[in-house]
Amino acid sequence: MEIAILGGTGPQGSGLALRLAKAGKNVIIGSRSAERAADIARKLEADHRGLTGKIFGEDNISAVKRAHEFVFLAVPFSGHAATLTEISPYIGDKCLIDLVVPLAQGNPRQMDMPPEGSATEQALAILGPDATVVGALHNVSATVLADLDHGINCDILVCGNKLAESKKVCELIREFGTEAYYCGPAENARCIESLTSILIRLNISKAVPFSHAGIRISHREKHGD
Amino acid sequence: MEIAILGGTGPQGSGLALRLAKAGKNVIIGSRSAERAADIARKLEADHRGLTGKIFGEDNISAVKRAHEFVFLAVPFSGHAATLTEISPYIGDKCLIDLVVPLAQGNPRQMDMPPEGSATEQALAILGPDATVVGALHNVSATVLADLDHGINCDILVCGNKLAESKKVCELIREFGTEAYYCGPAENARCIESLTSILIRLNISKAVPFSHAGIRISHREKHGD
């Protein structure tokens, strides 16, 4: 089983490639340049021990074609719509997992949402209402993803209009050793994507004594009731 | 120092009154009916030991007038705009802390946001741009608030356009023994309020083995770097 990551040469895509390869999945990094993708793939494999899956590099369209079931999208928001338009003829019924967060240019503490409401909803608008689009992994920093010596310090909120496919994505993410929750339809990406700018605000704030903030779902201990 | 809670006869307002009184604050529960408010205030005091603050009951306008600095708003969203319009001439420079979440009628797993974007932004629109409006405590269940034998199981996300006043609200909430974070301007209430419907979805879901879900800000342990 091969999994594609479009924008896999960027920090978040590369971190995700490492997590997937550590979990035994074969990964195809997609990029506008197949050569650059292959270079990064070789470097990721050379720099990290204990990867039980392989990492390959391809241009984006070839990566989509090779993907068995899952295509992650981890490009900057500025390339979101163009990449989706490019791969649209080739995605078929494969599951697009959108990590993209429309942060405001120059101020990542603010959002600059597209007219569709969120990146995930924009992906649905471009790929069409029958496409399988799942939003996930918006709130994990690239640094946390790439640091294979430590676990992922947050839960993953997953949304999408197709329940069964969204739950499959939750199962895949749980292989990273963290919890994933199905959080409702694609529209809820407005909230989940926006959390990222709030977490970045906390990371930047001098009043908050930590970084790499994330979200965990807490719950009430049962008190014998 | 007396603190008002409009809608203080409802479950969330009553739970909040208990937390404040436990923290030694004198509370004025506001309601459309002063008699009902006084009844509930007496009942809350009679049913709970260890409250070091007092609980009074008044009609909403009298509660606002008596409040020293803080006026919490915990009415159902259906009464949000009307209550704000009613108290608008009396709020002055007191700090309105808006707990209201515009859940969809009949389906609390969805939001039905007002045209302003969120309840907190609607409050700003009604009270005027110079008003002090802070959004907070959207994600805590009434049950958790009212159970004084146990701590609050989540962090509190606070937003507002006025930084200093928002931080005062964070300090007040920390007196409940939980962490509060300033999360940016009033616009971020769109995200923070929406989290409530996601948490309700998790609570309802048969796939999730817990209830009273909340949010905690996780962060990365420092690994010697």
Chai-1 contact restraints between the chains, C-beta under 6 A:
chainA,res_idxA,chainB,res_idxB,connection_type,confidence,min_distance_angstrom,max_distance_angstrom,comment,restraint_id
A,N153,B,S218,contact,1.0,0.0,6.0,A-B,restraint_1
A,N153,B,R220,contact,1.0,0.0,6.0,A-B,restraint_2
A,C154,B,S218,contact,1.0,0.0,6.0,A-B,restraint_3
A,C183,B,I198,contact,1.0,0.0,6.0,A-B,restraint_4
A,G184,B,R201,contact,1.0,0.0,6.0,A-B,restraint_5
A,C191,B,C191,contact,1.0,0.0,6.0,A-B,restraint_6
A,C191,B,S194,contact,1.0,0.0,6.0,A-B,restraint_7
A,C191,B,L195,contact,1.0,0.0,6.0,A-B,restraint_8
A,S194,B,C191,contact,1.0,0.0,6.0,A-B,restraint_9
A,L195,B,C191,contact,1.0,0.0,6.0,A-B,restraint_10
A,I198,B,C183,contact,1.0,0.0,6.0,A-B,restraint_11
A,R201,B,G184,contact,1.0,0.0,6.0,A-B,restraint_12
A,F210,B,H219,contact,1.0,0.0,6.0,A-B,restraint_13
A,H212,B,H219,contact,1.0,0.0,6.0,A-B,restraint_14
A,H212,B,R220,contact,1.0,0.0,6.0,A-B,restraint_15
A,A213,B,I217,contact,1.0,0.0,6.0,A-B,restraint_16
A,A213,B,H219,contact,1.0,0.0,6.0,A-B,restraint_17
A,G214,B,S218,contact,1.0,0.0,6.0,A-B,restraint_18
A,I215,B,I215,contact,1.0,0.0,6.0,A-B,restraint_19
A,R216,B,R216,contact,1.0,0.0,6.0,A-B,restraint_20
A,R216,B,S218,contact,1.0,0.0,6.0,A-B,restraint_21
A,I217,B,A213,contact,1.0,0.0,6.0,A-B,restraint_22
A,S218,B,N153,contact,1.0,0.0,6.0,A-B,restraint_23
A,S218,B,C154,contact,1.0,0.0,6.0,A-B,restraint_24
A,S218,B,G214,contact,1.0,0.0,6.0,A-B,restraint_25
A,S218,B,R216,contact,1.0,0.0,6.0,A-B,restraint_26
A,H219,B,F210,contact,1.0,0.0,6.0,A-B,restraint_27
A,H219,B,H212,contact,1.0,0.0,6.0,A-B,restraint_28
A,H219,B,A213,contact,1.0,0.0,6.0,A-B,restraint_29
A,R220,B,N153,contact,1.0,0.0,6.0,A-B,restraint_30
A,R220,B,H212,contact,1.0,0.0,6.0,A-B,restraint_31
